[in-house]
Each structure stands twice: as structure tokens, then as C-alpha cells.
Amino acid sequence: MMKSKTINTIRRSFLFLNFIAILYNATLYLFATRYISEMNYAHALLENLTTIPGSPVRQFILSMIFALILTVTIWIRDNTKNDNRIFDGFLILEFILSAGLIYILKDSYNGFIFLVFMDLIYHSRDSKYWLYILFTCFGLFIVSNYNLLSQVIDMPSLDVYIRYFPHRLYVVLSFFRSLLDVGSIVLFIVFLVSYLLTLLEEQKNTEEEVNMLSRVNAELKNYVSLSEKNAEDRERKRISREIHDTLGHALTGISAGIDACIVLMDIDQDKAKQQLQIVSTVVREGIRDVRRSLMKLRPGALENQTLKDAVLKMIHEFEAVSHVDVHLYYGWDQVDLDHTREDVVFRVIQESMTNAVRHGQATRIDVEMYADEAEYTIIVQDNGTGCDHVEYGYGLTQMKERLAMIGARVQFISVNGFRVIVEIPVRKGEEKL
């Protein structure tokens, strides 16, 4: 959470105010005791007290030690990295020190309870114990009232001590005591208001950032969709041109040649045979042109190299671009697939790896390729976020359609990330294109 300068300033001011209040009340006990002793009011003091007072010097030293430890504890806590267990330990220590100060100062000042409240709100909002500690601090603040606490513990009231001073001095000393009490309450209220304002501002900024990220995400999705549509349109146009330039040209020539043969059949059979030979040549050329066009549809990585080399090359390039660790187990060294199934296998692995990073934010991908007598198996496992329900977008739909064309099966399982399992039946006497 954002820690504003205003809140830090208020906390430092409150810590300083508490130190002054502790010093002031401990000093009053010390000098009031000396004044009463010098003015021979000790007997009258004992008559007004329900218990024998302790040493004021010891009380002063202990209060200063506790105040110093409390200050150091808060400073260490402010400069410690986020760790809820450490924060809870420091908070409990602050609570113990506050209770000790209440006892040492005979409940003459309890404003440092607000200091524990501040630290609790400032640091421990994410702690699972903070609510219990909050109620405990609140309970300590309630019982720290002198009229209530003195019914349980016998302790001399500071007000009894300072009443032995001259009236004007008593009024001035009481005024400063009240001023310190009111100051601690006012500073605590200012802290709460500032904290709430900072929290609201942080929430507003977070909402604006979320909205901005949503807009950017929507724009990126639109851009991706538009890019895919443009790529699809370009591919369609290219295929259309290939068909027009190869198959269309061949079919046009064949159609014209057959028409000529029909005419020549009744006129000159020798010329009709010659024309049929020409048509046969055109058909063969057309077939070669169509095959060349179809070969251009193959993934570039599969041209002039084996499937294993193509997959390794793809993985190497993918790792270089995405910084994802990809591990390949290739057990297909004895497998001889036709070009069509090689193309599908290559595209399936490529799409699975892309989805692992794009949708699952994976950092590791394992590609395993097994072969037995009945089927060839591909398993692509990533360590990404996975999903509760598989949604078949364009990529997964295309993957299923490609695999269905070669009689293969595919499963999508969200376990320890996301897993794609492909099973390709083994054919006998595979044909080569």
C-alpha cells in the first residue's frame, strides 16, 4: 500500500508527542515527590494515598527505558521488509511495552495506546491476526482509565502529587497534561482521516489503472483479431492466385484441347490423337503446378529437412523470442510420416506452445513424442495457469479440425498447468506425396 509523506509525518509527530508526554509525567512524579519532601508534606501525602509509592527515580528511569525501546521497536519495524510474522511480533512487543508504561506511570498518560493503534493500521492490514490485536488494544485503552484501573491495582494518582504545588502552578501543570492528552487524540484523528483519504486515493488510482489496462487489453485483442483477419485474407488471396495461375490455367487448356478433339474425331483421327497427346502433356504440367502450389502451403521449417530438425529449429527460435524453457523428448526416430501428417504435427506443436505462453503465461514447456505399434502420441505440458473450462477459440478449433483430417484424436486437460494429448493412429503402407 502507498505510504504518503503526510501519514509518515503524522506518525513521527505523534511519536515525538508521546515521548514528551512520558517525559513530562515521569518528571512530574520526580519533582513533585521532592517538593513534597522538602515542604514536609510527606505525611499528608501518605494519608491521601491507598498504597505506599515507589521510588520516583526508579520510575523515571524505567519509563525512559521503555519509551526508548518502544521508539527503537517502531523504527526497526518501519525499516524491515514486508513479513507479516515479524510485524506481528513487533506489534505484540509494542503492546507489552505500552502496558508496561501504563503501569510504570501509574496510568497518568495512556496516549501511546494510540501509537500502537497507528502501527496496527499502518502496517498490519494484511496480517491474519490484526483484528484480534485491534480489539486487544481497544480493550487496553478502555481499562487504562485511572478510575477503572485503580479499582483493581493500587496506584498513586499523579493528580494527588501535583495538588501540593501552589494553586497557579497546579493549574498550569494540569493544563499541559490535558493539552498532551488532547493533542494525542487530535493527532490520532488526523492520522485516521489522512489514512482514509490516502486509501481512497490509492483505490481510485488502482481503478483508473485497471480501467486503462482493460482498455489496452481490449485494443490489443482487437489488434490481434484484425491481424489474424488480415493474415487470413492475405492467405486466401495467395491461395486464390495460386489456383488461378496453376489449376485454372491447366483446366482451361484441357477444356480447349478436349473441344478440339471432339471436332477432329470425325474429321481426322490422327490429328485428334495428336491433340490428345498435347492435352495429356498439359494435364501432367498442370498436376506438377498444383503439387508445387500445395508444397508452398507447407510450414517453411519443414522444407528440405526432417520433422525432428524442424521441431528443434522451431523450439530454438521460440525460446530465443519468448525466454521460455522448452524441453523435447523425441521418440519418433523410426517414424516415417507422410507430408500431410508431418505438417499437422508441426502445426499442433507450434499452436500448443503459443497457447501456453499467450494464455497460460507458462515459463516451462515439455514436448514429449512417443511411438508404439498402435499409435503415435504427442504430449505438450506447460506449467502455466491452466483454466477451469476449456474454451474452443480459433486456435484450438483449427487444431481439432487439422487432426480430424488425419484421423487423430486430441484431449485438452488442465492439470499442473495445461496439457495437450494427441493420438495419431499408425497406418500401414503410408503413401508419400
C-alpha positions in Angstrom: 0.0 0.0 0.0 1.2 3.5 -0.8 2.7 5.3 2.3 2.1 9.0 1.9 4.5 11.6 3.3 1.7 13.2 5.3 1.0 9.9 7.1 4.7 9.4 7.9 4.9 13.0 9.2 1.9 12.5 11.4 3.3 9.2 12.8 6.7 10.9 13.6 4.9 13.8 15.2 2.8 11.5 17.3 5.9 9.5 18.4 7.6 12.7 19.4 4.5 13.9 21.3 4.3 10.6 23.2 7.9 10.8 24.2 7.3 14.4 25.5 4.2 13.2 27.4 6.1 10.3 29.0 9.0 12.5 29.9 6.6 15.2 31.3 4.6 12.8 33.5 7.7 10.9 34.8 9.3 14.3 35.6 6.2 15.5 37.5 6.3 12.4 39.7 10.0 13.0 40.4 9.9 16.7 41.2 6.5 16.6 42.9 7.9 13.9 45.3 11.0 16.1 46.0 8.8 19.2 46.5 6.5 17.3 48.9 9.5 16.0 50.9 11.1 19.5 51.1 7.9 21.1 52.2 7.3 18.3 54.8 4.0 17.3 53.1 5.0 13.6 53.1 2.7 12.6 56.0 -0.3 14.3 54.4 0.5 12.7 51.1 0.6 9.2 52.6 -2.8 9.9 54.2 -4.3 10.6 50.7 -2.7 7.5 49.1 -4.0 4.0 49.3 -0.6 2.4 48.8 3.0 3.3 49.5 4.6 5.0 46.5 7.7 3.6 44.9 11.0 5.3 44.1 10.3 8.2 41.7 13.9 8.0 40.4 13.4 4.3 39.5 10.0 5.2 38.0 11.7 7.9 35.8 14.5 5.6 34.6 12.2 2.7 33.8 9.8 5.0 31.9 12.6 6.4 29.8 14.0 2.9 29.1 10.6 1.7 28.0 10.0 4.8 25.9 13.4 4.3 24.2 12.7 0.6 23.5 9.3 1.5 22.1 10.8 4.1 19.8 13.5 1.7 18.6 10.9 -1.0 18.0 8.8 1.2 15.8 11.9 2.4 13.9 13.1 -1.2 13.3 9.6 -2.2 12.2 9.4 0.7 9.7 12.7 -0.3 8.1 12.0 -4.1 7.9 11.0 -5.7 4.7 7.4 -6.9 4.5 6.9 -10.0 6.6 3.7 -10.5 8.5 5.2 -12.8 11.1 7.9 -10.2 12.0 5.3 -7.4 12.0 3.0 -9.4 14.4 6.0 -10.0 16.7 6.9 -6.3 16.8 3.2 -5.3 17.3 2.9 -7.7 20.3 6.2 -6.2 21.7 4.7 -2.7 21.3 1.6 -3.8 23.1 3.6 -5.2 26.0 5.7 -2.0 26.2 2.6 0.1 26.3 1.1 -2.0 29.1 4.3 -1.6 31.0 4.4 2.2 30.5 0.8 2.4 31.8 1.9 0.5 34.9 5.1 2.4 35.4 3.5 5.9 35.0 0.6 4.8 37.3 -1.9 5.4 34.4 -1.1 9.1 34.3 -0.9 9.0 30.5 -2.2 6.4 28.0 -1.9 8.2 24.7 0.8 5.8 23.5 -2.1 3.2 23.1 -3.0 5.3 20.0 0.6 4.8 18.8 0.0 1.1 18.8 -3.3 1.7 17.0 -1.4 3.7 14.4 1.1 1.0 13.8 -1.6 -1.7 13.6 -3.5 0.3 11.0 -0.3 1.4 9.1 1.4 -2.0 8.9 -0.7 -4.9 9.7 -3.8 -4.7 7.5 -2.7 -7.9 5.7 -1.9 -9.8 8.9 -4.4 -12.5 9.8 -4.1 -11.5 13.5 -4.6 -7.8 13.1 -8.3 -7.8 14.0 -7.6 -9.7 17.3 -4.8 -7.3 18.1 -7.0 -4.3 17.3 -9.7 -5.5 19.8 -7.0 -6.2 22.4 -5.6 -2.7 22.0 -9.0 -1.2 22.2 -9.7 -3.2 25.4 -6.4 -2.0 26.9 -7.3 1.6 26.1 -10.7 1.2 27.9 -9.2 -0.4 31.0 -6.3 2.2 31.1 -8.8 4.7 32.6 -7.4 5.5 36.0 -10.7 5.4 37.8 -11.3 1.9 36.5 -7.8 0.5 36.7 -7.3 1.9 40.3 -10.1 -0.3 41.5 -8.0 -3.4 40.5 -4.5 -2.2 41.1 -3.4 0.2 43.9 -1.5 3.0 42.4 -0.9 6.6 43.5 -2.5 9.2 41.3 -0.3 11.9 39.8 -3.1 14.4 40.4 -2.7 13.8 44.1 1.0 14.7 43.9 0.7 17.9 41.9 -2.1 19.3 44.1 0.6 20.0 46.7 2.1 22.6 44.4 0.8 26.2 44.6 -2.6 26.6 43.0 -1.4 28.6 40.0 1.4 26.1 39.3 -1.1 23.3 39.7 -3.4 24.8 37.2 -0.5 25.3 34.7 0.7 21.7 35.1 -2.8 20.3 34.8 -3.3 22.3 31.7 -0.2 21.0 30.0 -1.2 17.4 31.0 -4.7 17.9 29.4 -3.0 19.5 26.4 -0.9 16.5 25.8 -3.9 14.2 26.2 -6.0 16.2 23.8 -3.0 16.5 21.4 -2.7 12.8 21.2 -6.4 12.3 20.4 -6.3 15.1 17.8 -3.2 13.7 16.1 -4.8 10.2 16.0 -7.9 11.6 14.4 -5.9 13.5 11.8 -3.9 10.3 11.1 -7.2 8.3 10.6 -8.6 11.0 8.2 -5.3 11.2 6.3 -5.1 7.4 6.1 -8.6 7.1 4.8 -8.0 9.8 2.2 -4.8 8.1 1.1 -6.7 4.8 0.9 -9.4 6.3 -1.2 -6.9 8.0 -3.5 -5.0 4.7 -3.9 -8.2 2.9 -4.7 -9.1 5.5 -7.2 -5.7 5.2 -8.8 -6.0 1.4 -8.9 -9.4 1.6 -10.5 -8.0 4.0 -13.1 -5.1 1.7 -13.8 -7.4 -1.3 -14.1 -9.7 0.6 -16.5 -6.7 1.7 -18.5 -5.3 -1.9 -18.6 -8.8 -3.1 -19.7 -8.9 -0.6 -22.5 -5.4 -1.6 -23.6 -6.3 -5.3 -23.4 -9.4 -4.7 -25.5 -7.4 -2.7 -28.0 -4.8 -5.5 -28.2 -7.5 -8.1 -28.7 -8.9 -6.0 -31.5 -5.5 -5.6 -33.0 -4.8 -9.4 -32.7 -8.2 -10.2 -34.3 -7.6 -7.6 -37.0 -4.1 -9.0 -37.6 -5.4 -12.6 -37.8 -8.2 -11.5 -40.2 -5.7 -9.7 -42.4 -3.4 -12.7 -42.4 -6.3 -14.9 -43.2 -7.3 -12.6 -46.1 -3.8 -12.5 -47.4 -3.5 -16.3 -47.3 -6.8 -16.7 -49.1 -5.8 -14.2 -51.8 -2.5 -16.0 -52.2 -4.2 -19.4 -52.5 -6.7 -17.9 -54.9 -3.9 -16.6 -57.1 -2.1 -20.0 -56.9 -5.2 -21.8 -58.0 -6.0 -19.3 -60.7 -2.4 -19.4 -62.1 -2.0 -23.1 -61.9 -5.1 -25.2 -61.8 -7.2 -22.6 -63.6 -4.7 -22.3 -66.4 -4.4 -26.1 -66.7 -8.2 -26.7 -66.7 -8.7 -24.0 -69.3 -6.1 -25.6 -71.6 -7.6 -29.1 -71.1 -11.1 -27.9 -71.8 -10.0 -26.2 -75.1 -8.0 -29.3 -76.1 -10.9 -31.7 -75.4 -13.2 -29.4 -77.5 -10.7 -29.6 -80.4 -10.5 -33.4 -80.0 -14.3 -33.7 -80.3 -14.2 -31.7 -83.5 -11.3 -33.6 -85.0 -12.6 -37.0 -84.0 -14.9 -37.2 -87.1 -12.6 -35.3 -89.4 -9.0 -36.6 -88.8 -8.4 -39.2 -86.1 -4.6 -38.8 -86.4 -4.8 -35.1 -85.6 -7.3 -36.0 -82.8 -4.7 -38.3 -81.3 -2.0 -35.6 -81.6 -4.3 -33.2 -79.9 -5.0 -35.7 -77.1 -1.2 -36.1 -76.6 -1.0 -32.4 -76.2 -3.9 -32.4 -73.7 -2.1 -35.2 -71.8 1.1 -33.1 -71.6 -0.9 -30.1 -70.4 -2.6 -32.3 -67.7 0.8 -33.5 -66.5 2.1 -30.0 -66.4 -1.0 -28.9 -64.5 -0.5 -31.7 -61.9 3.1 -30.6 -61.4 2.0 -27.0 -61.0 -0.7 -27.9 -58.5 1.8 -30.0 -56.5 4.2 -27.1 -56.4 1.4 -24.8 -55.2 0.4 -27.3 -52.5 4.1 -27.6 -51.4 4.2 -23.9 -50.8 1.5 -24.3 -48.2 3.8 -26.4 -46.0 5.5 -24.8 -43.0 8.8 -23.2 -44.0 10.7 -25.2 -41.4 9.7 -28.5 -43.0 11.1 -27.6 -46.4 14.3 -29.6 -47.1 14.6 -31.0 -43.5 13.2 -33.7 -41.3 10.3 -33.3 -38.8 12.7 -33.6 -35.9 15.0 -30.9 -37.3 12.0 -28.7 -38.0 10.7 -29.1 -34.4 14.1 -28.4 -32.9 14.5 -25.3 -35.0 11.1 -24.1 -34.0 11.8 -24.7 -30.3 15.1 -22.9 -30.5 13.6 -19.9 -32.2 10.6 -19.9 -29.7 13.0 -20.0 -26.7 15.0 -17.1 -28.1 11.9 -14.9 -28.6 9.8 -15.9 -25.5 12.6 -16.8 -23.0 10.6 -19.9 -22.1 12.3 -23.2 -21.3 11.2 -25.9 -23.8 12.3 -29.5 -23.3 11.8 -32.0 -26.1 11.7 -35.8 -25.9 11.7 -37.2 -29.4 10.9 -40.8 -29.7 9.9 -40.8 -33.3 13.3 -41.6 -34.9 11.8 -44.7 -36.5 8.6 -43.0 -37.5 8.1 -42.1 -41.2 5.0 -39.9 -41.7 3.7 -38.5 -45.0 4.0 -34.8 -45.6 0.4 -34.1 -44.7 0.6 -35.6 -41.2 4.1 -34.0 -40.7 2.5 -30.6 -41.4 -0.3 -31.3 -39.0 2.1 -32.5 -36.2 4.3 -29.4 -36.7 1.3 -27.0 -36.6 -0.2 -28.7 -33.5 3.1 -28.4 -31.5 3.5 -24.9 -32.7 0.0 -23.9 -31.6 0.2 -25.6 -28.2 3.5 -23.8 -27.4 2.0 -20.5 -28.5 -1.1 -21.0 -26.3 1.0 -22.0 -23.3 2.6 -18.6 -23.3 -0.2 -16.4 -24.7 -3.0 -17.8 -22.4 -1.2 -19.6 -19.6 1.9 -17.4 -19.0 3.9 -20.5 -18.8 7.7 -20.5 -18.1 8.4 -24.1 -19.0 7.0 -26.4 -21.7 7.6 -30.1 -22.1 7.1 -31.7 -25.5 7.1 -35.5 -25.5 6.7 -37.6 -28.6 6.2 -41.4 -28.1 5.6 -44.2 -30.7 4.3 -47.7 -30.3 2.7 -50.3 -32.7 -0.8 -48.9 -32.5 -0.4 -45.1 -32.4 1.9 -42.1 -32.2 1.5 -39.9 -29.1 2.3 -36.2 -28.6 2.1 -34.7 -25.1 2.6 -30.9 -24.7 2.6 -30.0 -21.0 3.2 -26.5 -19.6 3.4 -25.0 -16.1 1.0 -22.1 -16.8 -2.1 -21.0 -15.0 -4.4 -23.6 -16.7 -8.1 -23.0 -16.9 -11.4 -24.2 -15.2 -13.2 -24.6 -18.5 -11.6 -25.1 -22.0 -13.0 -22.6 -24.5 -12.5 -23.5 -28.1 -11.2 -20.4 -29.8 -9.9 -20.2 -33.3 -6.5 -21.9 -32.5 -8.0 -25.0 -30.7 -10.7 -25.3 -33.3 -8.2 -25.3 -36.1 -6.1 -27.8 -34.2 -9.1 -30.2 -33.8 -10.0 -29.8 -37.5 -6.5 -30.5 -38.7 -6.2 -33.6 -36.5 -9.6 -34.9 -37.6 -8.5 -34.7 -41.2 -5.7 -37.3 -40.5 -7.9 -39.4 -38.2 -6.2 -38.3 -35.0 -7.7 -37.6 -31.5 -6.9 -34.8 -29.2 -7.5 -34.1 -25.5 -7.2 -30.8 -23.6 -6.6 -31.2 -19.8 -5.9 -28.5 -17.2 -3.6 -30.3 -14.7 -0.5 -28.7 -13.2 -0.9 -26.1 -16.0 -2.3 -27.2 -19.3 -1.8 -30.4 -21.2 -2.5 -31.3 -24.8 -2.6 -35.0 -25.7 -2.6 -36.1 -29.4 -3.0 -39.7 -30.5 -2.4 -40.5 -34.2 -3.3 -44.0 -35.4 -0.5 -45.9 -37.2 -1.2 -46.6 -40.9 0.1 -49.5 -42.9 1.8 -48.6 -46.2 1.9 -44.9 -45.8 1.8 -43.0 -49.1 4.2 -40.2 -49.9 3.1 -37.2 -51.8 
